[in-house]
Amino acid sequence: MNIALWLDRAGRSHPARAAIGYGTRVIYDYGTLAARAARIAGGLSALGLSPGDRVAIAAKNCVEYVEAICGIWHAGLAAVPANAKLHGRELGYVLEHSGARLCFATSGLDAEIASYAPKTLERLIVFGTPDYERLLAGDPVPAEPRDGGDLAWLFYTSGTTGRPKGAMLSHRSLAQAGFAYLTEVDPTAPGDSILHAAPMSHGSGLYMMPTVMQLGVNVVPESGGFEPDEIYGLIGHWRRTSMFAAPTMIKRMVDADASGDPADIRSLIWGGAPMYVEDARKALDRFGPRLAQIYGQGESPMTITRLTREEVADCDHPRWLERLGSAGRAYACLEVAVADGEDRPLPPGEAGEILCRGDVVMSGYWQNPDATAQSLKGGWLHTGDVGVFDKDGYLTLKDRSKDVIISGGSNIYPREVEEVLLKHGAVREVSVIGRADPEWGEVVVAYVVGQAPPTELDALCLAEIARFKRPKDYVFVDALPKNNYGKILKTELRERDKTRRV
């Protein structure tokens, strides 16, 4: 089934309901949004694009993003949302690798894209220009029938190491992710709103269509991104607001000197990286029982495990802190396992690679059969993440398998050390890596943003974790290297560490 039908149905049944907000203004109702998406689909078809062709969107968060991606699906095409913060060369790779015939862009990005556009790209259309308006000038067309397994979203990984890969997400996969979100994370009622402060090309954008399905309002901040003061103002304006955010964004909201009534918030959902327990506790104190966590990947679109609002807030539970530090329980729509190197399931308490399988998981990597075979070996998605289940079915993430430190034959998980160091009041951020050592193989090194004395950090570690896990060196820096989604780049940090010691 074509998920564009969700908008088509909403436009017919509730045409006057608010559909898209920009800042504090309603821009389109559902009748108007559905008609515009159908006209965009007609315009794309008139340009000669056929069902299955790829159309990229390299744009900052904007109102046009929603109607464009709906128009792409309405025409039976596959969307290729690309991060607007990528370098032109990186965008050029995504366009070439995906074989996109057309690319939508926001003003200012078109020149960057044009400099690196491949020959396979036939058109570059900037939102708000006459070329874009011409797409809307034609007659609307009916939604193109699609099979549930047909490609809907080509989700390019962040590519912190090597070339990004295009995870193929079908209409069925996106629908399953939407159902899981609405039933297990963020129940949404007609008129409820969602703020898109995180990139719509990734996590936040996955929740556009579930919001449409429930007749909610997709709201784009006028800044196009995340500004705490603006977000607090929008939360106070729109009804029962939710927002998907990286942990660093929620931390900034906690630290911001801004007023606002937490009762206006439906849910603040963090994902993309774990949130440290101390930060989660502070957020809970600030916002109350409105926080939830999701764990997933582009290959299983933000849908592997979840920690609900009730579980985050259940401070009376005897194992609350352990659960707060976990990624929660498996979604109902898929199986999740922790396995050894031979893909044999491990019992609770033993760490291994996290595997999952179900209809929500990608069908493979675009034009990369070798990576597909490796990642989907045995029918399971191999996430590359290390985790451990407890006896109650709560999954705790340890680290990416490549980030585990092996010192003197013992495995050390950086996140465990980072959690301890963040308990020091003067530590704002920290990232722990392994440094090659001739005697131990690797030793633990902590890169710290803050002014905490190393002796105090040592004492904190010795009081909380085994002595062999304590950092052998503390490096104090002004900032940690991060990618465009706020994830700390440990690979880059390890390279810097090598240079620093030369």
N, C-alpha and C positions, 0 to 999 in steps of 0.2 A: 504493500500500500504506500502511496506517495504521501509523506507527512505534510506536504503543502495543503492537503485537504483539510487539515486542522484549521488553517486560516480561512480557507474557502467556506467552510461550514460556519465559522464564527461570523464572517461577513454577512452570511444569509440570515442567520438566526438572531444576531444581536448587533445590527449595523450601527446603532447609536452609542454603543459602549466605548469608552476610552480605550485605545489600543497602544498608542505610543506617546510618551511624554518627553519633552526636552526642557531640562531645568524644571521649572514649576508649571510649564504650560502643556496642555494637551495639544498635540500636533495632528494626530489622525485618530478617527474612530475606526471600529472594525470594518464597517462598510467601505470606507475610503481606502484603508490599508489593503483589504482583499482585492479591491478593484485595481489599485496601483500595481500590486504584485502580478495580477493577471495580465495587465497591459505590458509590464516589463517582460513577461514570458512571451507575449505575442511579438514584442519588438525583437527579442533575442532569436526567436524562430524565423522572423523575417530577414534577419541577417545571415541566415543559412545554418545556424547551429542546430544540431540534431540531438535527440535524447542520448544521454551517455557522454556527450562532450563535456569537457571541464571548463569552468569559468572561475577565475580567481577573484578574490577581493583582498586588495592590499590597502587597508583603510584604517584610520583612527576610528574610535567609537563615534557613531553618528546615527541620526535617524534613518538615513538611507540604507544603513547596513541591514536593518531588519527587512525592509521591503525588497532589497536587492537579493538577499539570500532566499527569501520566499519566492521571488520571481524566478530565480534559477531553478529551484526545485519544482515549481509549478510547470516549467517548461520541460521537465524530465532530465535536466542537466545535473551535473555533479559540481558542488561548490568546493573551491580550494581557498579557504580563508588563510591568509598569510599575515604574520605579525608585522604591523606597520613600523615597528622599531628596528627591523632588520636593515642591514646595509643593502644598497642597491644590487651589489653582486650576489648577495644571498637571496634576495627576491628574484633575481634573474635565474638563479639555479632552480628555485621552486617552480617558476613559470615554465622553464624548459623541461624539467624532469616530469612535471605533471602533464605536459602537452596542452596547457591551457590555450584556448583559441582567443579568449577575450579576458581582459582584466579590468575590474572596477577599481577606482582609486579615489582618495580624497585629494583635494587641491594641495599642491606642494610636494606630494609624493610622485606625481606623474613624471617630473623631470628626472628624479632619481631612478625610477623604473625604466624610463625610456633609454637611459644611458646603457642599461644592461639587458634590455629586452631581447629575448631570443627571436629568431626568424619565424618560429612557429606561432608566435603571438600575432594575431591578425589585427586586433583592435585594443586600444587603451582608452577607456571612457572614464572621465572624471565626474564625480557626483556634482550636480548643480549646473553643469554646462549645457549648451544647446544639444550636444550629442546625447547626453543623458535624457534631456526632456523629449528628444525625438523618440526614444524608446517608449515613452509614456503616451505618445500622441496617437498610437494605433489602437485598434480594437482589442479588447480582452479576449483571451482564448481559454478553453476549458483546460483543467489540470491534466497533464499527460499521465496516463496510467503507468504505474511502476510496480515491479515485483518487489517484495520485501527485501530480497537479497541484492537488489540493484544498488550501485554506488551512489551515496548521497553527499558525503563529506570526505574529502581527502585531507586528513589531519597530519600536518607535517610536525615531526618531533622537534624539540627545541635545539637539538644538535649541539649539545655542550661538548661533545667529542665527535669528530668526523662529520660526514655529510648527514643532514637530516633525512629521515625516511618518511614516506607517505603512508600512514595507516589508513586502510580502506574501511570506512564506516558506512554501512548500508542503511537504508530507511528503517529496516527492522532493528538494527543496532541502536540508532538514535531514538526510536520509539521506546525500546526497552529501557534505555537510560532515562528517558523522560518519565516513564511510569514509575521507575524506581525512585527517582527524585521526589515525585509528588506524593508517593505513598510512604516512603521510609525516611525522608529527610525534611521536606518542607511542604506540608499540605497547603495548597493554595486555593483560595476562593475567588469567585468573580469580583473584580474591582481591586484585588490585592495588587501590589506593585513589586517590581524587582529593579534595583539600581545596577546599571552596568558601569561600574567604575574600574573593573579589571578588563583586560582585552576581550572583546567580543569574538576575536579570532580563535580563542581557546576556551578555558573553563567557563567564563561568564556567558559566552555565546551559546553554549550547550543548553542553557536554561531559557533561551528565547522561546522555543516552541512549546515546552511544557507550560510556560506562562500563557501563550496564545491558546493552548488547548483548554485552559481553565478560565479564559476570558479575563486574564489579568492585564496589567499595564507594564510594558517594557519602557523603562525610563533611562534616558541618556543624560548624564550631567553636562552642563554647558561647557565645562572645561574639557570634556572628552575623556577624562580619566579620574584619578583619585586625588582629591584635595579634602582633607578632613573637615574643614569648616564648611565647605560646600555640601559635603555628604550629610553632616549633621542638619543643615538647613533643609535638604531634600527629605530626610527622614521625617522631619517635623511637618512636611507639607503633604506627602503622599500617604495613602492609607496602607497600614499593615505592610511595611516595607521589608523586603529581604535583600541581601547582598552577598554575592560570592566574593571572597577576598583571600589573598595570600596572607599567611600569618603576620608578615611584616606590616601589612595594611591595618590589620586589627590592632596590632601593637601601637601603631601611630595614632589610631583613634582613641586608644586608652590614654596615651600620653598627651593628646591634644588638649589645649585649654579652651574647650568649647562646651556650650550648654546644650542640653537636649534631653528629652524624656525617653528613657529606654522603652517605655510602654508603647512607643510608636513603632518599635522594631518587631517584625515577625520572626526573622531569623538572620543571624550573621553566620555564614557557613565558610569555614576555612578549608583550604585544600591546596594542592600543588607542592606542599612540603609539610612536615610535622610542625606542630606548635609545641614549644617547650612547656612543661608543666607549670612552671612559675608564671609564664606569660598567660597561659590559659586561666590560671587562678585569678590573676589581676583583671583579665577581661570579664570573667564571671562576676567579680565584685562590681565592675563598672556597669555591665549590661544586664545582669540577672540571667534567668533561665532561657536565654534566647540564642545560645551558641550551639552549633553542630559542626561535626568534622566529616569530611569525605576523603577517602583514599582511592585513587584510581590512576590511570595513565591515559594518554591519547589512544593507546591500543585497546583499552577497555574504558570508554570515555567517562572518566571521573566516577567509575562505578566498580569498586571491588569490595570495600568495606565502608561502614559508616558508624559514627558515634552520634546518637540522637541528642536532641536538646535535653530530654529527660535524663539521659545517662551522664551527660556533661554536668548537669546541675545536681545529681544525686549525691550530695556531699555526706549524707548519713550512711551510705553504704560502707561496710567495713573495708572494701578494697577500692574505694573511690579514686584515690590518687593513682593506683596502678591502672585503673581503667581510663582515667583522664590522660595518662601518658600513652595509651594505646591508640590504634586506629579503628577500634570498634569491632563490630561483628560483620560477617559476610552479608551482602545483599541477598534477597530471596531469589533474584533472577539468575544467579550463577553459583558455581561451586568454587571454593577457595581451599587450597591445600598448601602446606609447608612441606617441602620435599628435599631429599638428599641429592647428591650428584647424579644418581641413577633414576631420578624422578620417583623414588619410593617415598610415600607419605611418612612423615615423622610424627612421633607422639607429642602431646602437649609438653612444653618446657624445653624442647630441642629446636635449635635455630637451623633454618635452611632457606632455600629459595622459595619465594611466594609464587604459586601457580594459580591460574584460574581458567574456567571455561564456562561458556554459556552463549546465548544468542546476542548478548550485548558486546561480546568481544569482536574485534576486527576480523575481517575475512583474510587479511594478509597485508603485505607491503607492496605498494604500487611498483611494478616493474622491478621487483627484487625477489625472485624465487628462492635464492639461497638464504637471505635473511628471514623470509617467511617460513621456510622449512625449519630453520633453527629456532625461531621464536615460537612457532606453533607445534613443535615436536610432540607427537603423541596426542594431539588434540588439545593440549593445554597451552595457554599463553604463559611463557616464561618471562616474568617481569624483570628479572635482574636485581630485584630487591631482596634483602635478607630480613626474615621475620620469624616470630615465634608465637604460637598459640598458647594461651593458658587453658586450664581445664574447663573454663566456662565458655570458650569459643571466642575470646577477645584476642585480636591480633596486634602484637607490638612490633613496630618496624625497628629494625636495628640500623641498617644502612644499605646503600647500594653495595652489591657484592664486591665491586672494585674498590670501595672505600674502606673495607674492613682492614684493620691493622693487625699484622701477625708479628708479635714480638716474643722472641724466645720460645716459639712454638705455640703461644697462646693467642687466641683471637680476642681482639679488643674492638668494641664497637664505638666509633667516635661519638655517636649521639649520647651514649650513656655518660661519657666524660663531659660533654657539652652541657647536659642537663645539670650536672653538679656545679660547674663553673658559673652558670647563669644564676645560681642562688646568691652569688656575691652582689651586693647592691651597686657596686661600681662597674660591673661588667654589662655593657649594653648589647654586644653581640660577640659570638665566639665561633670558631670553626677549628675542629681538631683533625689533623692529618698524620700520616705516617712518614717518617724520614728514614731513608736507608741508613743502616748502621752495620759495620763489619762484625760486631760481636752479637747483637741481638736480632739481626735481620732488619728490623724496623724499630724505631722508638717513637713515642707519642710526642707531638708538638702541637701546642695550642696557639692559634692566632686570635688575639683579643682586641676588641674595640672597647676601650675604657682605661681607667687608671688604677686598677687594683694591684697592690703589691704582690709579687710572686710568692712571698712567704705565706701570705694569707690564702692565696689560691691553693698552695701546697697543703696547707692545714685543712682546708675545706675538702680537698680530694681524699686525704688520708682519713678523714672522719666519715666519708661516705662510700668510698669504693676501695677495691683491693689496691695495694701499694704498686703492683706492676702496671696498673692502668694510669697512674699519675703521669702528667706531662713531664718530660725531661727538659723542655724548653718552652718559654712563653715569649711570643713575639707580639709586641703591641703596635697596632696599626690604626690609621684614621678611619679606614673603611675596608670592607671585605669585597672581593670581586664577585659580581653577580651578573646573571643573564637578564634578559628583558622581562622575565617573569618574576624576578626577585630571588631566584634560587642561587645559593652560593656556589660558585664554580670551584670545586675542590681540585679539579684537574689543573686549572690555572694557578691555584694556590700552591700546589705541589711544584709546578714549574718555577714559580717565583722563589720558592724555598730553595730549590737547587741553585738558582742564580745567587741568592743571598749568601750561600755558603761557599761559593767559588772564591 
